[in-house]
């Protein structure tokens, strides 16, 4: 066990119960996350609660990428780095962030990307940026899409129930290792995240029954 895994173990025993309690978190399709090996976790994003919710919902340590501004916040930066989070400069080419993304999956870890690039204020998943597809195509690793529903309405005093759905792994071996291939992979990832989110929306409307699983991709 490395230092990041140790921090995550402590976090699961401390922050995890708080996240599950205040988010009334329910998880679907956890078995779709491969237990070992490099993988990209492609996640949608509404709220600052999302990293903790996905972390609690995932059976693996997640190496998140977060905007460099978050790393510069006193206290917060140190905490997220202890969980293995690395920085990215948004809106510009960041070769070091790309190198880190590829290295994380090449070393057999789970890379967590909020693939829209920023929180979505509309309350629905947005356009997927090409980073997840690029890493998957370049390193020949699967992408596990996941959707979160409920945090778009969550705030202190209104602890709206939150659910996470993990989709089946997606692979892109046949795509070219260029912009065209990355865009095609991104479009597939975007469609799957939206499908999972819509399924979660229906699950919430039905009272969030237990024992249901996300439907397979058509």
N, C-alpha and C positions, 0 to 999 in steps of 0.2 A: 504494500500500500504506500503510495506517495503522499506528500504533504497535502496536496489538493484533495485527494480522497479522504484523508483524515479530517480536514475541515468540513467536507460535505457530510461525513458521518456525524460529526457534532451538530451540524446544521439540521440534519434530519431529526435529531432528538430534541432540538430546541425550537428552531424556527418552523420546522415542519408541522408540529401540532398546532401552532398558532395560525399558520396559513390554512390548514384544514378546518380549524374551528371558525375563524372569522370569515373565510371564504365559503364555508360549508361545501368544501371541495368534493367533487365526485369525478372519478376517472374511468374512462372507457377505452378499451383496446390496448391496455398497458403491455400485453403480450406481444404486440407488434414491434416493440423496440428490441432490436437484436441485443442479446446479453453481452456480446463481446465484439471487437473489431471496430474499425473506423466507420463512422456514420455521420451524416449531416442531419440534424433535427431542424426542419423548416417550420417555423412558428409564426403565427400572426400575433398582432400586438395592439392592445387598447389602453393599457393602464400600467402604472409602475408596479402593481401587484403581480403582473404576469410572470416575471422571472421566478419569483418565489413559488407561484402556482405550478408552473411547468416543472420546476425543480422538485417539488413535492410529488408531482404526478409521474415522474420519470424514475425507473429503477436504476439508472446509471448516473454517474457524475457527468455534469454538463459543463463544458468549457464555452462560456458565453462570449460573444463579442458585444461591446458596448461603446457608445460614443465617447470620445476622449474627454468631453466636458464632464461626464459623470466621474471619470477617474480623477478629475481635478478638485472635486468637492471634498473638503477636509473630512476625514473619517470614513465617508462612503467609499472613496477610492481605495483605501487600504482594505476595507472589508471585502469589496467585490474582487479585488486582486487575490485575496487569500482563497477565494472560491475558484480561482483559475481564470477569471474574466480578463480579457485583453482588450486593448483600445483600438478604435478606428477613427480616422479623420473623415467625417462625412462631407460629401460634396466635392471631393478631390480624390485623385489617385493616391492610394496608400499601399505601397508595395510591401511594407512590413506587415500590415494586417493580412494581406493576401498570403504572404509567406507563412504567417502563423496559422491561418485557416488550413492550409494544405498540410502543414507539419502536424497539427493536432490529429487529423484523420489518418495521416500516414503512420503516426505512432499508435494507432488503434483506439483512439478516444472518440467521444461523442461531442461534436461541434454543434453548439446551439446558436442559430441565427434567427433573429426577428427579420424575416425576409422582405417586409415592406420598407424597411429602412428607418421607419419612424412610427410613432403611435398613430392610429387611425381615429380621427375625431368623428367620423361619420357613423361609427357603430357597426360597420360591416368590414370584412377583410378587404384590403386594397391590392394594388398592383405589386407583384413580386419582382424584386430586383434580381440581377443575374448572379449574385455571389454564390448562392447555394448550388445552382446548376453548374457554375464554373468549377467549383471544388469537386462536385460529384463526377463530372465528366473528366476532369484532369487527373483525379486520383482513383477513378474507377471504384467508388464507394457508393453504397445506397443512400438515398434520401428517405427519411421517415417524416412525412408531413403530419402536422398536428394543428388542431384548432382549439381555441379557447372561447368560451361563451359565458357571459355574465359579468366580466370585469368592466365591460363598457358601461354598466349601470352601477358598479360597486363604488361606494365611498364610505368613509367612517360615519356611522349612524344609519347607514342603509346597507347592511351586509348582504347584498344580493347574492344568491347562490351562484357558484362558479363551477363550470364543468370543463374538462379537457378530454378530447378524443384524439387518440393516436391512430393514424392510418397505416396501411400496409407499406412495406418498403418499396421504393421505386428505384429502378436502375436505368441507366442511360448509356449502355455500352456502345450502341450503334451510332451515337451522335458525333458529329465532328468536333474536334477540340478547337473551336473558334467561336466568334460572337454569335454566329447563326445557331450553332449547337447549344450555346448557353441560353439563348432566347427561347429556343424550343423547349428545353428542359424547364425553364422558368414558367412558361405558359402551362405546362403540364402540372407543375407544382401548385401554381395559382389556382387552377381548376380544382385540384384535389382538396386544397385547404378550404376553398369556398364550399365544396360539397360536404366536407366534414362539419363545417360551421353550420350549414343549413340543417344537417342531420341533428346537431346538438340543439339548435333552435326548436326543432320538432320534439326532441327528447324533453326539453324544459317545458314545453307546452303540455306534454303528457305527464308531468309531475316527476320527471327524472327517475324512471323505474330502474331498479337494479337488474343486473343479469343480462342486459342487452349489449350488443357489440356493434361497432361501426360496420356498415355494410361494405363488402368488397368492392373494389373499383370495377366499373362496368367493362 
